[in-house]
């Protein structure tokens, strides 16, 4: 059985549009905020708490962050990533209707994972695997081993789509068929081939 595994951010979802609003909540310039946001993201995706993450982002822009502000920032951040791309959702629906087993492998914090699990598009996936729950994030090879174990498949039985070259390379090194995401049309052509 051949599994199709999707990344979430900038594959199923559109890029977040929330960074300007988040920067405004901290009274920080958007570019400085953007640098702090991404610099601390790997640890957040690998399981650090919302408060730890937002304190790190706040420190990068010189703003202290307490629990209440961290909660508000988290809510806006999660909402910013909940924008699935209609063409990709359509592809997912087609694959599921054809009986193709689908899994999600996303670098995402726990707070996002719990919200995303309730989104309508997730019903098409047999497994949703989030890095924050595992305590390890792509491109660490351990996450691909955890995926294979979770879905009960050999890595060679998985086609994995991701928008980051380093994640595709790591997936390929772990034995999956890694494919750089170039849109739903390209994914259809790859899967048809």
C-alpha positions in Angstrom: 0.0 0.0 0.0 1.5 3.4 -1.1 0.9 6.2 1.4 0.8 9.9 0.4 2.1 12.1 3.2 1.7 15.9 3.2 3.4 18.6 5.1 1.0 21.3 6.3 2.4 24.8 6.4 2.7 26.3 2.8 1.6 22.9 1.4 -1.9 22.3 2.6 -2.1 25.9 4.0 -1.4 29.2 2.5 1.4 31.2 4.3 0.4 32.8 7.5 -0.8 36.4 7.1 -0.7 37.1 10.8 2.8 38.3 11.3 2.0 42.1 11.0 -0.8 41.7 13.6 1.5 39.7 15.9 4.2 42.3 15.5 1.7 45.0 16.4 0.6 43.2 19.5 4.2 43.5 20.7 4.7 47.0 19.4 7.6 45.7 17.3 8.7 46.5 13.7 7.5 43.7 11.4 10.9 42.7 10.1 12.5 42.5 13.5 9.5 40.5 14.7 9.7 38.2 11.6 13.3 37.4 12.4 12.5 36.6 16.0 9.4 34.6 15.1 11.3 32.3 12.8 14.5 32.1 14.9 12.6 30.6 17.8 10.3 28.4 15.7 12.3 25.2 15.5 12.3 24.8 19.3 8.5 25.6 19.4 7.8 23.0 16.7 9.9 20.5 18.6 7.7 20.8 21.7 8.5 23.9 23.7 5.5 25.6 25.3 3.6 28.6 24.0 5.0 30.7 26.8 8.6 29.7 26.2 8.2 30.5 22.5 6.6 33.9 22.9 9.1 34.9 25.6 11.9 34.0 23.1 10.2 36.1 20.3 9.6 38.9 22.8 13.2 38.9 23.9 14.3 39.2 20.2 12.4 42.5 20.0 13.0 43.7 23.5 9.4 43.1 24.9 8.7 41.0 28.0 5.9 38.4 27.5 3.7 37.0 30.3 1.2 34.2 30.2 -1.8 36.3 29.2 -0.1 38.0 26.3 1.4 34.6 25.2 -2.1 33.1 25.1 -3.4 36.0 23.0 -0.4 35.7 20.6 -0.9 32.0 20.3 -4.6 32.4 19.4 -3.7 34.9 16.6 -0.8 32.8 15.4 -2.9 29.6 15.2 -5.6 31.4 13.3 -3.1 32.8 10.9 -2.1 29.3 9.8 -5.7 28.0 9.4 -6.0 28.9 5.8 -6.1 25.7 3.7 -5.4 26.1 0.0 -8.7 25.1 -1.8 -6.9 23.4 -4.7 -4.9 21.2 -2.2 -8.0 20.4 -0.2 -9.6 19.3 -3.5 -6.6 17.0 -4.2 -6.7 15.5 -0.7 -10.4 14.8 -1.2 -9.8 13.1 -4.5 -7.1 10.9 -3.1 -9.1 9.9 -0.1 -12.1 9.1 -2.3 -9.9 6.9 -4.4 -8.9 5.0 -1.3 -5.3 6.3 -1.1 -4.1 6.3 2.5 -3.1 9.8 3.6 -1.0 11.0 6.5 0.0 14.5 7.6 3.6 15.1 8.9 3.8 18.7 10.1 6.3 20.7 12.0 3.8 22.4 14.3 3.5 23.3 18.0 1.1 21.4 20.2 -1.4 24.3 20.5 -1.7 24.4 16.7 -2.0 20.6 16.5 -5.0 20.4 18.8 -6.8 23.1 16.8 -5.9 21.7 13.4 -7.2 18.3 14.4 -10.7 19.7 14.4 -10.5 21.2 10.9 -12.8 19.7 8.3 -10.0 18.7 5.9 -8.4 16.5 8.5 -11.1 13.8 8.2 -9.5 12.6 5.0 -6.3 11.7 6.8 -5.8 8.4 8.5 -3.0 9.8 10.6 -2.1 13.3 11.8 1.5 13.5 13.0 2.7 16.7 14.6 6.3 17.4 15.6 5.3 19.2 18.8 3.7 16.0 20.1 6.8 13.9 19.2 9.4 16.3 20.6 11.3 16.2 17.4 10.9 18.1 14.1 11.9 17.8 10.5 14.5 17.5 9.1 15.6 15.2 12.1 15.5 11.6 10.7 13.8 10.4 13.9 10.6 12.1 12.8 10.4 10.0 9.7 11.0 6.8 11.7 8.2 7.9 14.0 5.9 8.5 11.1 6.6 5.1 9.6 5.9 3.4 13.0 2.7 5.4 13.5 1.2 4.5 10.2 2.5 1.0 10.1 4.3 1.3 6.8 7.8 1.0 5.5 9.5 4.3 4.6 9.7 3.1 1.0 5.9 2.9 0.9 5.6 6.7 1.5 5.5 9.6 -1.0 6.2 12.8 1.0 5.5 16.3 -0.1 7.1 19.3 1.6 7.9 22.8 0.6 11.4 22.9 2.2 14.3 21.3 0.4 16.1 20.2 3.6 13.0 18.3 4.7 12.6 16.6 1.3 16.3 15.6 1.4 16.0 14.2 4.9 12.9 12.3 3.9 14.7 10.8 0.9 17.7 9.9 3.1 15.3 8.2 5.5 13.9 6.0 2.6 10.8 7.9 1.7 10.1 9.3 -1.8 10.6 12.9 -1.0 9.1 15.4 -3.4 9.5 19.2 -3.3 6.1 20.9 -3.2 5.3 22.8 -6.4 1.5 23.0 -6.1 -1.5 20.7 -6.4 -1.1 20.3 -10.2 2.5 19.2 -9.9 1.6 16.8 -7.1 -1.1 15.2 -9.3 1.4 14.7 -12.1 3.9 13.1 -9.7 1.3 10.7 -8.3 -0.1 9.8 -11.7 3.5 8.9 -12.8 
